[in-house]
Amino acid sequence: MSGHSKFANIKHKKEKNDAAKGKIFTIIGREIAVAVKEGGPDPENNSRLRDVIAKAKSNNMPNDTIERGIKKAAGDANSVNYEVVTYEGYGPSGTAIIVKALTDNKNRTASNVRNAFTKGQGSIGTQGCVSYMFDEKGLLIIDKEDFEMDADDLMMLALDAGAEDMSEEDDSFEITTAPNDFSAVRDALTNEGIEFVSAEVTMIPQNYVTLTNEDDIKNLNKTLDLLDEDDDVQNVYHNWEEE
C-alpha cells in the first residue's frame, strides 16, 4: 500500500451519499440489473451479484429493495440494457481522472462527461491515457473505532483468506487484494463478523499529486461534483491527494 489513507475520503463520500440516497440506490440498482443479466439471479452462483448485494447492504439499501431489483431484472426480458463505458482524461495541472459509467445512451453520457471535464478546465483523453497510472485492486477498509480484534490477528486472517497486504492507518485498517480474490477475502472476513466501511474493487493511484493553486482545486472540484451528480456515472477515480 502507498500509505495514503482512503478512510477520510470514504467517510466524506458516505456523508454526501447519505444526503442523496436516491443517487447511490440508482447506481446500485443498475449494477444489480447488469449482474443478473450476466450471471443469473442466484447470488450463490453469481459472484458479481454477490458483490453488488454486499455493496448495497453496506450502503443501507433495504433487503426488499434489493430483492425487488433482482426479481425485476430476472423477470423482465424487455428491461433496459445498460452498457459499461469508461472515460479517461485530465483535470487541472495534469490530474489523472478515470470515469466508469453504466448507461443506456452512450451519446448522452459521453456529452455529460465531456461537459464535466470542460467546465473544470480539463479534457477527455484516449482510452489508456491515464489508466496505466493506476492499479486495479480489491480494497477493504475497517474503521478502528468499531473494531476490537488485534491488528496481527486481522492480518493473519486476511492473508490466510488470500489478501495481498494490510496497512494500518491512524483511523483504519486497509486490506488490499487482487481483483479476482476480492470476493473470497471479503466473504471470509465477513464470516468472522468483521464489518467494513467500504469494500470494493477500485483503482488505486500509483502516485498522488497535490494541487496548490486555488483555481486548480476549484476547477477539479467542479468536475468531480458534476460527475457525482450524473446518474450514469458509477465511479470516479483520480490521483489528487486532498489535503
Buried (B, 14 or more C-beta within 10 A) or exposed (E): BBEBBBBEBBBEBBEEBEEEEEBBBBBBBBBBBBBBBEBBBEBEEBBBBBBBBBBBEBBEBEEEBBEEBBEBBBEEEEEEEBEEBEBBBBBBBEBBBBBBBBBEEEEEBBEBBBBBBBEBBBEBBEEEBBBEBBBEBBBBBBBBEEBEBEEEEBBEBBBEBBBBEBBBBEBBBBBBBBEEBBBBBBBBBBEEEBEBBBBBBBBBBEEBBEBEEEEBBEBBBBBBEBBBEBBBBBBBBBBBBEE
